[in-house]
Amino acid sequence: MGKVIKTALCGILIIGFLVFAGVMMNHSTKLIEHWAYPTEYSEIVEEKSTEYGVPLSVIYAVIRTESNFEPDAESWVGARGLMQITKDAYEWIDYYRGPIGAEWNDMYDPKYNIDYGVWLLNYHYNKFGEWETAFAAYNAGPNAVAKWLDNPEYSSDGRTLNTIPYEETSKYVEKVSAYRKGYQNAYGFD
């Protein structure tokens, strides 16, 4: 009788351990995913996502690609902040939509930088209708993308880019798209 009880207890302990190990592995996987796909500045990102209708996964993927969440980042061409706004883009946005009280030096401030970047993503998406094309426009500019869409060598339908002639932009679109999928998988974002 004692042997049967010991065997049963041992079996229960093994099953319990396996369940515990499975839960811990699932929890660890989520921790790793969340580490790989940070969601810093979530209050601002969520506000601007709602205001401009840009999915959270898109905003976080662009920030991750552009600056890896470093608000003081500056590129070799002088793009600033989390979403790497160039001076030309800053001035164009202020002209096109109207100024919101931000100065060029405010592009290091996440509040203003995210506002400008998300507004610009929304503009490109509304103009081109595809996120991958909007990503290309965010990187190479809308004029270059419009020319590519008019060229059958790069677009078969005038809406989708089958080929991106700038290697940097092609890699950029791939990277942002991959990060977007990662954010969607890690958090269930749209």
N, CA and C atoms as a LAMMPS dump frame, in Angstrom:
ITEM: TIMESTEP
0
ITEM: NUMBER OF ATOMS
570
ITEM: BOX BOUNDS ff ff ff
-5.0000000000000000e+02 5.0000000000000000e+02
-5.0000000000000000e+02 5.0000000000000000e+02
-5.0000000000000000e+02 5.0000000000000000e+02
ITEM: ATOMS id mol type element x y z
1 1 1 N 0.816 -1.192 0
2 1 2 C 0 0 0
3 1 3 C 0.861 1.258 0
4 2 1 N 1.926 1.269 0.801
5 2 2 C 2.818 2.407 0.864
6 2 3 C 3.497 2.672 -0.467
7 3 1 N 3.829 1.578 -1.189
8 3 2 C 4.488 1.724 -2.475
9 3 3 C 3.555 2.367 -3.506
10 4 1 N 2.291 2.024 -3.477
11 4 2 C 1.301 2.571 -4.405
12 4 3 C 1.142 4.078 -4.143
13 5 1 N 1.08 4.458 -2.876
14 5 2 C 0.927 5.867 -2.518
15 5 3 C 2.165 6.645 -2.945
16 6 1 N 3.348 6.066 -2.692
17 6 2 C 4.586 6.732 -3.097
18 6 3 C 4.637 6.906 -4.608
19 7 1 N 4.236 5.914 -5.356
20 7 2 C 4.232 5.974 -6.815
21 7 3 C 3.242 7.034 -7.3
22 8 1 N 2.066 7.057 -6.679
23 8 2 C 1.047 8.048 -7.053
24 8 3 C 1.535 9.46 -6.744
25 9 1 N 2.115 9.648 -5.556
26 9 2 C 2.637 10.968 -5.193
27 9 3 C 3.751 11.398 -6.135
28 10 1 N 4.595 10.466 -6.484
29 10 2 C 5.69 10.763 -7.408
30 10 3 C 5.124 11.176 -8.768
31 11 1 N 4.109 10.472 -9.228
32 11 2 C 3.459 10.814 -10.493
33 11 3 C 2.822 12.199 -10.45
34 12 1 N 2.148 12.495 -9.328
35 12 2 C 1.517 13.806 -9.163
36 12 3 C 2.583 14.898 -9.157
37 13 1 N 3.689 14.659 -8.461
38 13 2 C 4.777 15.642 -8.424
39 13 3 C 5.374 15.862 -9.814
40 14 1 N 5.535 14.804 -10.563
41 14 2 C 6.081 14.929 -11.917
42 14 3 C 5.126 15.726 -12.799
43 15 1 N 3.852 15.406 -12.733
44 15 2 C 2.864 16.137 -13.531
45 15 3 C 2.842 17.612 -13.107
46 16 1 N 2.859 17.844 -11.808
47 16 2 C 2.885 19.223 -11.296
48 16 3 C 4.106 19.982 -11.792
49 17 1 N 5.265 19.318 -11.761
50 17 2 C 6.493 19.947 -12.241
51 17 3 C 6.395 20.279 -13.73
52 18 1 N 5.868 19.352 -14.507
53 18 2 C 5.741 19.591 -15.946
54 18 3 C 4.787 20.746 -16.243
55 19 1 N 3.688 20.831 -15.512
56 19 2 C 2.752 21.945 -15.68
57 19 3 C 3.447 23.251 -15.306
58 20 1 N 4.149 23.255 -14.155
59 20 2 C 4.866 24.441 -13.703
60 20 3 C 5.924 24.856 -14.735
61 21 1 N 6.665 23.893 -15.252
62 21 2 C 7.7 24.191 -16.246
63 21 3 C 7.084 24.775 -17.513
64 22 1 N 5.951 24.246 -17.937
65 22 2 C 5.266 24.776 -19.115
66 22 3 C 4.805 26.205 -18.913
67 23 1 N 4.239 26.487 -17.744
68 23 2 C 3.798 27.849 -17.436
69 23 3 C 4.996 28.789 -17.413
70 24 1 N 6.078 28.372 -16.797
71 24 2 C 7.276 29.214 -16.715
72 24 3 C 7.885 29.452 -18.096
73 25 1 N 7.884 28.442 -18.949
74 25 2 C 8.423 28.618 -20.3
75 25 3 C 7.577 29.611 -21.077
76 26 1 N 6.257 29.499 -20.958
77 26 2 C 5.371 30.432 -21.642
78 26 3 C 5.589 31.844 -21.111
79 27 1 N 5.713 31.981 -19.799
80 27 2 C 5.961 33.28 -19.179
81 27 3 C 7.315 33.832 -19.632
82 28 1 N 8.327 32.993 -19.677
83 28 2 C 9.657 33.42 -20.107
84 28 3 C 9.646 33.876 -21.561
85 29 1 N 8.913 33.162 -22.391
86 29 2 C 8.809 33.537 -23.797
87 29 3 C 8.196 34.923 -23.923
88 30 1 N 7.145 35.191 -23.156
89 30 2 C 6.514 36.507 -23.185
90 30 3 C 7.475 37.579 -22.689
91 31 1 N 8.236 37.277 -21.632
92 31 2 C 9.213 38.25 -21.128
93 31 3 C 10.259 38.572 -22.188
94 32 1 N 10.728 37.555 -22.885
95 32 2 C 11.721 37.757 -23.943
96 32 3 C 11.113 38.572 -25.09
97 33 1 N 9.871 38.24 -25.479
98 33 2 C 9.205 38.998 -26.54
99 33 3 C 9.06 40.462 -26.149
100 34 1 N 8.665 40.707 -24.907
101 34 2 C 8.465 42.087 -24.459
102 34 3 C 9.793 42.829 -24.35
103 35 1 N 10.849 42.133 -24.043
104 35 2 C 12.171 42.756 -24.03
105 35 3 C 12.605 43.11 -25.453
106 36 1 N 12.343 42.212 -26.386
107 36 2 C 12.737 42.425 -27.78
108 36 3 C 11.871 43.481 -28.463
109 37 1 N 10.665 43.67 -27.967
110 37 2 C 9.724 44.618 -28.555
111 37 3 C 9.229 45.577 -27.47
112 38 1 N 10.061 46.56 -27.119
113 38 2 C 9.685 47.488 -26.046
114 38 3 C 8.505 48.38 -26.431
115 39 1 N 7.834 48.866 -25.419
116 39 2 C 6.69 49.76 -25.632
117 39 3 C 6.842 51.019 -24.771
118 40 1 N 8.038 51.588 -24.796
119 40 2 C 8.268 52.823 -24.057
120 40 3 C 7.427 53.941 -24.669
121 41 1 N 7.154 54.965 -23.869
122 41 2 C 6.364 56.127 -24.289
123 41 3 C 4.943 55.727 -24.68
124 42 1 N 4.43 54.691 -24.028
125 42 2 C 3.129 54.13 -24.409
126 42 3 C 1.984 55.134 -24.282
127 43 1 N 2.038 56.017 -23.296
128 43 2 C 0.951 56.985 -23.141
129 43 3 C 0.862 57.897 -24.367
130 44 1 N 2.011 58.389 -24.819
131 44 2 C 2.04 59.267 -26
132 44 3 C 1.674 58.469 -27.251
133 45 1 N 2.257 57.281 -27.382
134 45 2 C 2.003 56.448 -28.567
135 45 3 C 0.516 56.111 -28.676
136 46 1 N -0.09 55.714 -27.579
137 46 2 C -1.515 55.366 -27.612
138 46 3 C -2.375 56.577 -27.959
139 47 1 N -2.038 57.739 -27.399
140 47 2 C -2.785 58.968 -27.701
141 47 3 C -2.703 59.305 -29.189
142 48 1 N -1.499 59.254 -29.746
143 48 2 C -1.316 59.62 -31.159
144 48 3 C -1.875 58.554 -32.093
145 49 1 N -1.831 57.301 -31.677
146 49 2 C -2.435 56.228 -32.459
147 49 3 C -3.93 56.493 -32.633
148 50 1 N -4.572 56.851 -31.536
149 50 2 C -6.001 57.151 -31.575
150 50 3 C -6.268 58.428 -32.377
151 51 1 N -5.479 59.465 -32.128
152 51 2 C -5.685 60.753 -32.788
153 51 3 C -5.537 60.659 -34.307
154 52 1 N -4.526 59.913 -34.774
155 52 2 C -4.238 59.884 -36.205
156 52 3 C -4.629 58.575 -36.893
157 53 1 N -5.138 57.608 -36.132
158 53 2 C -5.586 56.359 -36.739
159 53 3 C -4.472 55.48 -37.265
160 54 1 N -3.312 55.531 -36.621
161 54 2 C -2.181 54.696 -37.029
162 54 3 C -2.048 53.553 -36.017
163 55 1 N -1.985 52.304 -36.478
164 55 2 C -1.897 51.178 -35.554
165 55 3 C -0.676 51.26 -34.63
166 56 1 N -0.869 50.804 -33.402
167 56 2 C 0.227 50.778 -32.43
168 56 3 C 1.424 50.004 -32.969
169 57 1 N 1.161 48.891 -33.632
170 57 2 C 2.26 48.068 -34.151
171 57 3 C 3.113 48.846 -35.142
172 58 1 N 2.502 49.713 -35.923
173 58 2 C 3.233 50.519 -36.903
174 58 3 C 4.101 51.55 -36.187
175 59 1 N 3.527 52.234 -35.22
176 59 2 C 4.264 53.285 -34.511
177 59 3 C 5.465 52.691 -33.777
178 60 1 N 5.227 51.642 -33.016
179 60 2 C 6.333 51.03 -32.271
180 60 3 C 7.401 50.466 -33.212
181 61 1 N 6.985 49.874 -34.333
182 61 2 C 7.949 49.318 -35.285
183 61 3 C 8.823 50.412 -35.891
184 62 1 N 8.233 51.556 -36.195
185 62 2 C 9.006 52.661 -36.765
186 62 3 C 9.97 53.213 -35.716
187 63 1 N 9.49 53.411 -34.492
188 63 2 C 10.381 53.909 -33.435
189 63 3 C 11.522 52.928 -33.203
190 64 1 N 11.217 51.648 -33.143
191 64 2 C 12.251 50.615 -32.916
192 64 3 C 13.292 50.654 -34.029
193 65 1 N 12.833 50.815 -35.26
194 65 2 C 13.73 50.848 -36.414
195 65 3 C 14.535 52.143 -36.474
196 66 1 N 13.869 53.253 -36.251
197 66 2 C 14.505 54.559 -36.427
198 66 3 C 15.521 54.892 -35.329
199 67 1 N 15.169 54.637 -34.077
200 67 2 C 16.02 55.126 -32.978
201 67 3 C 16.239 54.133 -31.856
202 68 1 N 15.582 52.986 -31.928
203 68 2 C 15.633 52.009 -30.843
204 68 3 C 15.269 52.665 -29.504
205 69 1 N 14.284 53.54 -29.56
206 69 2 C 13.712 54.199 -28.376
207 69 3 C 14.678 55.161 -27.679
208 70 1 N 15.614 55.735 -28.436
209 70 2 C 16.549 56.735 -27.902
210 70 3 C 16.055 58.127 -28.312
211 71 1 N 15.495 58.902 -27.376
212 71 2 C 14.924 60.2 -27.752
213 71 3 C 15.951 61.221 -28.241
214 72 1 N 17.214 61.036 -27.878
215 72 2 C 18.264 61.975 -28.294
216 72 3 C 18.987 61.524 -29.559
217 73 1 N 18.472 60.501 -30.222
218 73 2 C 19.127 59.992 -31.432
219 73 3 C 19.159 61.061 -32.516
220 74 1 N 20.26 61.074 -33.252
221 74 2 C 20.393 61.971 -34.401
222 74 3 C 21.146 61.218 -35.49
223 75 1 N 20.593 61.25 -36.698
224 75 2 C 21.21 60.523 -37.809
225 75 3 C 22.292 61.37 -38.466
226 76 1 N 23.003 60.766 -39.393
227 76 2 C 24.069 61.465 -40.113
228 76 3 C 23.514 62.577 -40.997
229 77 1 N 22.197 62.52 -41.314
230 77 2 C 21.597 63.604 -42.104
231 77 3 C 20.888 64.626 -41.216
232 78 1 N 20.993 64.461 -39.897
233 78 2 C 20.416 65.425 -38.974
234 78 3 C 18.992 65.133 -38.54
235 79 1 N 18.46 63.948 -38.883
236 79 2 C 17.125 63.575 -38.408
237 79 3 C 17.189 63.39 -36.893
238 80 1 N 16.135 63.809 -36.216
239 80 2 C 16.167 63.859 -34.755
240 80 3 C 15.078 63.024 -34.092
241 81 1 N 15.453 62.519 -32.911
242 81 2 C 14.483 61.947 -31.996
243 81 3 C 14.059 60.529 -32.299
244 82 1 N 13.042 60.113 -31.572
245 82 2 C 12.55 58.735 -31.621
246 82 3 C 12.157 58.299 -33.026
247 83 1 N 11.497 59.186 -33.764
248 83 2 C 10.998 58.829 -35.088
249 83 3 C 11.816 59.468 -36.202
250 84 1 N 12.969 60.032 -35.834
251 84 2 C 13.94 60.568 -36.786
252 84 3 C 13.299 61.523 -37.792
253 85 1 N 12.823 62.636 -37.274
254 85 2 C 12.227 63.677 -38.098
255 85 3 C 13.342 64.566 -38.648
256 86 1 N 13.364 64.748 -39.966
257 86 2 C 14.344 65.654 -40.579
258 86 3 C 13.822 67.089 -40.483
259 87 1 N 14.708 68.037 -40.658
260 87 2 C 14.293 69.443 -40.622
261 87 3 C 13.315 69.737 -41.758
262 88 1 N 13.575 69.18 -42.94
263 88 2 C 12.653 69.383 -44.063
264 88 3 C 11.26 68.839 -43.74
265 89 1 N 11.204 67.634 -43.155
266 89 2 C 9.903 67.048 -42.793
267 89 3 C 9.211 67.895 -41.736
268 90 1 N 9.969 68.339 -40.737
269 90 2 C 9.419 69.19 -39.681
270 90 3 C 8.799 70.452 -40.287
271 91 1 N 9.529 71.123 -41.155
272 91 2 C 9.039 72.367 -41.769
273 91 3 C 7.84 72.098 -42.684
274 92 1 N 7.898 71.002 -43.44
275 92 2 C 6.801 70.667 -44.341
276 92 3 C 5.533 70.366 -43.545
277 93 1 N 5.658 69.596 -42.467
278 93 2 C 4.491 69.263 -41.644
279 93 3 C 3.899 70.544 -41.046
280 94 1 N 4.749 71.413 -40.516
281 94 2 C 4.25 72.679 -39.964
282 94 3 C 3.527 73.496 -41.034
283 95 1 N 4.049 73.512 -42.246
284 95 2 C 3.418 74.258 -43.335
285 95 3 C 2.103 73.597 -43.749
286 96 1 N 2.143 72.27 -43.929
287 96 2 C 1.004 71.554 -44.486
288 96 3 C -0.167 71.458 -43.512
289 97 1 N 0.084 71.116 -42.279
290 97 2 C -1.01 70.956 -41.317
291 97 3 C -1.165 72.161 -40.413
292 98 1 N -0.125 72.994 -40.363
293 98 2 C -0.123 74.143 -39.464
294 98 3 C 0.706 73.831 -38.239
295 99 1 N 1.411 74.842 -37.727
296 99 2 C 2.275 74.61 -36.562
297 99 3 C 1.465 74.283 -35.31
298 100 1 N 2.089 73.515 -34.418
299 100 2 C 1.439 73.148 -33.151
300 100 3 C 2.202 73.731 -31.968
301 101 1 N 3.126 74.632 -32.249
302 101 2 C 3.882 75.266 -31.172
303 101 3 C 5.208 74.605 -30.862
304 102 1 N 5.613 73.653 -31.676
305 102 2 C 6.898 72.972 -31.475
306 102 3 C 7.961 73.651 -32.321
307 103 1 N 9.129 73.796 -31.747
308 103 2 C 10.288 74.321 -32.465
309 103 3 C 11.12 73.142 -32.976
310 104 1 N 12.034 73.413 -33.885
311 104 2 C 12.903 72.361 -34.42
312 104 3 C 13.637 71.629 -33.307
313 105 1 N 14.139 72.348 -32.307
314 105 2 C 14.851 71.697 -31.199
315 105 3 C 13.949 70.815 -30.341
316 106 1 N 12.638 70.985 -30.46
317 106 2 C 11.695 70.132 -29.721
318 106 3 C 11.582 68.727 -30.314
319 107 1 N 12.228 68.492 -31.441
320 107 2 C 12.137 67.162 -32.042
321 107 3 C 12.865 66.102 -31.212
322 108 1 N 13.594 66.503 -30.192
323 108 2 C 14.17 65.542 -29.249
324 108 3 C 13.177 65.193 -28.142
325 109 1 N 12.108 65.941 -28.033
326 109 2 C 11.087 65.706 -27.014
327 109 3 C 10.115 64.651 -27.552
328 110 1 N 9.988 63.508 -26.861
329 110 2 C 9.117 62.444 -27.371
330 110 3 C 7.691 62.904 -27.679
331 111 1 N 7.157 63.807 -26.892
332 111 2 C 5.782 64.276 -27.104
333 111 3 C 5.627 64.883 -28.505
334 112 1 N 6.554 65.747 -28.875
335 112 2 C 6.461 66.397 -30.181
336 112 3 C 6.945 65.486 -31.311
337 113 1 N 8 64.754 -31.062
338 113 2 C 8.563 63.895 -32.091
339 113 3 C 7.563 62.825 -32.516
340 114 1 N 6.932 62.194 -31.545
341 114 2 C 5.947 61.151 -31.871
342 114 3 C 4.754 61.772 -32.592
343 115 1 N 4.33 62.956 -32.17
344 115 2 C 3.228 63.625 -32.848
345 115 3 C 3.559 63.839 -34.333
346 116 1 N 4.72 64.41 -34.615
347 116 2 C 5.122 64.663 -35.998
348 116 3 C 5.267 63.357 -36.786
349 117 1 N 5.924 62.365 -36.174
350 117 2 C 6.149 61.103 -36.874
351 117 3 C 4.873 60.358 -37.184
352 118 1 N 3.955 60.302 -36.223
353 118 2 C 2.702 59.575 -36.448
354 118 3 C 1.827 60.332 -37.445
355 119 1 N 1.818 61.652 -37.356
356 119 2 C 1.073 62.429 -38.339
357 119 3 C 1.592 62.129 -39.747
358 120 1 N 2.923 62.073 -39.886
359 120 2 C 3.525 61.811 -41.196
360 120 3 C 3.209 60.398 -41.685
361 121 1 N 3.242 59.421 -40.802
362 121 2 C 2.856 58.058 -41.196
363 121 3 C 1.41 58.025 -41.689
364 122 1 N 0.53 58.707 -40.973
365 122 2 C -0.868 58.774 -41.371
366 122 3 C -1.006 59.433 -42.749
367 123 1 N -0.272 60.51 -42.965
368 123 2 C -0.299 61.196 -44.257
369 123 3 C 0.119 60.243 -45.378
370 124 1 N 1.242 59.542 -45.188
371 124 2 C 1.733 58.627 -46.221
372 124 3 C 0.764 57.471 -46.453
373 125 1 N 0.18 56.96 -45.384
374 125 2 C -0.777 55.859 -45.547
375 125 3 C -2.014 56.337 -46.318
376 126 1 N -2.511 57.522 -45.971
377 126 2 C -3.679 58.05 -46.681
378 126 3 C -3.363 58.33 -48.147
379 127 1 N -2.15 58.707 -48.438
380 127 2 C -1.746 58.998 -49.822
381 127 3 C -1.558 57.709 -50.63
382 128 1 N -0.945 56.693 -50.019
383 128 2 C -0.567 55.492 -50.774
384 128 3 C -1.423 54.265 -50.484
385 129 1 N -2.098 54.198 -49.342
386 129 2 C -3.046 53.126 -49.064
387 129 3 C -2.477 51.782 -48.655
388 130 1 N -1.171 51.654 -48.547
389 130 2 C -0.51 50.406 -48.144
390 130 3 C 0.558 50.756 -47.112
391 131 1 N 0.656 49.982 -46.032
392 131 2 C 1.648 50.313 -45.009
393 131 3 C 3.066 50.183 -45.529
394 132 1 N 3.355 49.146 -46.312
395 132 2 C 4.72 48.99 -46.816
396 132 3 C 5.121 50.17 -47.701
397 133 1 N 4.176 50.655 -48.484
398 133 2 C 4.441 51.815 -49.337
399 133 3 C 4.606 53.068 -48.481
400 134 1 N 3.803 53.181 -47.429
401 134 2 C 3.937 54.311 -46.495
402 134 3 C 5.303 54.267 -45.804
403 135 1 N 5.775 53.071 -45.456
404 135 2 C 7.109 52.953 -44.839
405 135 3 C 8.189 53.433 -45.824
406 136 1 N 8.037 53.041 -47.084
407 136 2 C 9.006 53.468 -48.104
408 136 3 C 8.997 54.989 -48.229
409 137 1 N 7.815 55.599 -48.204
410 137 2 C 7.714 57.056 -48.298
411 137 3 C 8.3 57.726 -47.059
412 138 1 N 8.13 57.126 -45.909
413 138 2 C 8.692 57.682 -44.674
414 138 3 C 10.215 57.718 -44.761
415 139 1 N 10.795 56.732 -45.439
416 139 2 C 12.251 56.645 -45.548
417 139 3 C 12.808 57.428 -46.732
418 140 1 N 12.215 57.264 -47.894
419 140 2 C 12.782 57.843 -49.123
420 140 3 C 12.079 59.12 -49.569
421 141 1 N 10.915 59.394 -49.003
422 141 2 C 10.136 60.56 -49.39
423 141 3 C 9.013 60.192 -50.335
424 142 1 N 7.908 60.925 -50.266
425 142 2 C 6.744 60.584 -51.089
426 142 3 C 6.944 60.819 -52.58
427 143 1 N 7.787 61.766 -52.952
428 143 2 C 8.008 62.017 -54.388
429 143 3 C 8.712 60.841 -55.043
430 144 1 N 9.723 60.296 -54.374
431 144 2 C 10.427 59.128 -54.922
432 144 3 C 9.468 57.951 -55.05
433 145 1 N 8.67 57.729 -54.024
434 145 2 C 7.733 56.596 -54.04
435 145 3 C 6.695 56.778 -55.147
436 146 1 N 6.184 57.989 -55.326
437 146 2 C 5.206 58.237 -56.4
438 146 3 C 5.803 57.912 -57.771
439 147 1 N 7.07 58.255 -57.973
440 147 2 C 7.745 57.935 -59.239
441 147 3 C 7.894 56.424 -59.413
442 148 1 N 8.246 55.738 -58.326
443 148 2 C 8.386 54.28 -58.412
444 148 3 C 7.053 53.625 -58.748
445 149 1 N 5.972 54.12 -58.142
446 149 2 C 4.657 53.527 -58.398
447 149 3 C 4.222 53.745 -59.848
448 150 1 N 4.687 54.822 -60.478
449 150 2 C 4.359 55.088 -61.886
450 150 3 C 5.216 54.279 -62.856
451 151 1 N 6.235 53.61 -62.346
452 151 2 C 7.164 52.871 -63.192
453 151 3 C 6.832 51.375 -63.128
454 152 1 N 6.421 50.768 -64.264
455 152 2 C 6.06 49.348 -64.255
456 152 3 C 7.224 48.421 -63.858
457 153 1 N 8.434 48.937 -63.911
458 153 2 C 9.593 48.145 -63.467
459 153 3 C 9.548 47.921 -61.948
460 154 1 N 8.901 48.838 -61.218
461 154 2 C 8.855 48.764 -59.753
462 154 3 C 7.475 48.451 -59.198
463 155 1 N 6.427 48.719 -59.979
464 155 2 C 5.057 48.485 -59.506
465 155 3 C 4.195 47.991 -60.658
466 156 1 N 3.552 46.873 -60.453
467 156 2 C 2.707 46.325 -61.512
468 156 3 C 1.297 46.904 -61.491
469 157 1 N 0.902 47.507 -60.367
470 157 2 C -0.467 48.014 -60.262
471 157 3 C -0.557 49.508 -59.917
472 158 1 N 0.574 50.179 -59.769
473 158 2 C 0.559 51.596 -59.431
474 158 3 C 0.207 51.887 -57.987
475 159 1 N 0.084 50.85 -57.178
476 159 2 C -0.3 50.996 -55.771
477 159 3 C 0.674 50.281 -54.838
478 160 1 N 1.198 49.163 -55.305
479 160 2 C 2.09 48.332 -54.498
480 160 3 C 3.472 48.324 -55.13
481 161 1 N 4.489 48.446 -54.308
482 161 2 C 5.86 48.372 -54.812
483 161 3 C 6.307 46.916 -54.833
484 162 1 N 6.556 46.392 -56.042
485 162 2 C 7.087 45.04 -56.168
486 162 3 C 8.595 45.035 -55.951
487 163 1 N 9.229 46.135 -56.326
488 163 2 C 10.662 46.314 -56.173
489 163 3 C 10.908 47.732 -55.695
490 164 1 N 11.826 47.872 -54.759
491 164 2 C 12.227 49.2 -54.295
492 164 3 C 13.652 49.418 -54.761
493 165 1 N 13.875 50.404 -55.631
494 165 2 C 15.199 50.554 -56.238
495 165 3 C 16.291 51.041 -55.284
496 166 1 N 15.931 51.657 -54.163
497 166 2 C 16.936 52.083 -53.19
498 166 3 C 17.143 50.951 -52.193
499 167 1 N 18.36 50.435 -52.136
500 167 2 C 18.647 49.321 -51.228
501 167 3 C 18.344 49.692 -49.775
502 168 1 N 18.742 50.907 -49.373
503 168 2 C 18.494 51.344 -47.99
504 168 3 C 16.994 51.329 -47.67
505 169 1 N 16.186 51.829 -48.592
506 169 2 C 14.736 51.874 -48.378
507 169 3 C 14.14 50.476 -48.396
508 170 1 N 14.631 49.621 -49.285
509 170 2 C 14.152 48.243 -49.334
510 170 3 C 14.403 47.534 -47.999
511 171 1 N 15.607 47.683 -47.467
512 171 2 C 15.937 47.073 -46.176
513 171 3 C 15.124 47.699 -45.052
514 172 1 N 14.911 49 -45.138
515 172 2 C 14.117 49.705 -44.13
516 172 3 C 12.696 49.14 -44.078
517 173 1 N 12.06 48.999 -45.235
518 173 2 C 10.69 48.481 -45.298
519 173 3 C 10.636 47.065 -44.74
520 174 1 N 11.62 46.235 -45.083
521 174 2 C 11.671 44.872 -44.549
522 174 3 C 11.787 44.871 -43.031
523 175 1 N 12.647 45.735 -42.521
524 175 2 C 12.892 45.79 -41.079
525 175 3 C 11.65 46.28 -40.32
526 176 1 N 11.05 47.366 -40.79
527 176 2 C 9.851 47.877 -40.122
528 176 3 C 8.726 46.845 -40.191
529 177 1 N 8.556 46.22 -41.328
530 177 2 C 7.505 45.205 -41.472
531 177 3 C 7.732 44.029 -40.531
532 178 1 N 8.982 43.608 -40.391
533 178 2 C 9.296 42.497 -39.475
534 178 3 C 9.037 42.9 -38.027
535 179 1 N 9.448 44.095 -37.647
536 179 2 C 9.173 44.565 -36.284
537 179 3 C 7.672 44.686 -36.055
538 180 1 N 6.952 45.143 -37.059
539 180 2 C 5.494 45.262 -36.896
540 180 3 C 4.88 43.901 -36.59
541 181 1 N 5.287 42.88 -37.343
542 181 2 C 4.775 41.522 -37.08
543 181 3 C 5.154 41.065 -35.679
544 182 1 N 6.381 41.397 -35.248
545 182 2 C 6.806 41.04 -33.905
546 182 3 C 5.939 41.697 -32.841
547 183 1 N 5.615 42.965 -33.021
548 183 2 C 4.727 43.654 -32.085
549 183 3 C 3.33 43.062 -32.099
550 184 1 N 2.85 42.705 -33.275
551 184 2 C 1.531 42.089 -33.363
552 184 3 C 1.509 40.75 -32.624
553 185 1 N 2.56 39.965 -32.793
554 185 2 C 2.625 38.662 -32.123
555 185 3 C 2.822 38.791 -30.61
556 186 1 N 3.681 39.703 -30.19
557 186 2 C 4.007 39.84 -28.769
558 186 3 C 2.852 40.432 -27.962
559 187 1 N 2.119 41.372 -28.549
560 187 2 C 1.098 42.118 -27.782
561 187 3 C -0.314 41.981 -28.341
562 188 1 N -0.446 41.411 -29.52
563 188 2 C -1.774 41.327 -30.132
564 188 3 C -2.222 42.663 -30.712
565 189 1 N -1.269 43.56 -30.98
566 189 2 C -1.628 44.848 -31.583
567 189 3 C -2.15 44.641 -32.989
568 190 1 N -2.912 45.626 -33.451
569 190 2 C -3.408 45.611 -34.827
570 190 3 C -2.284 45.928 -35.787
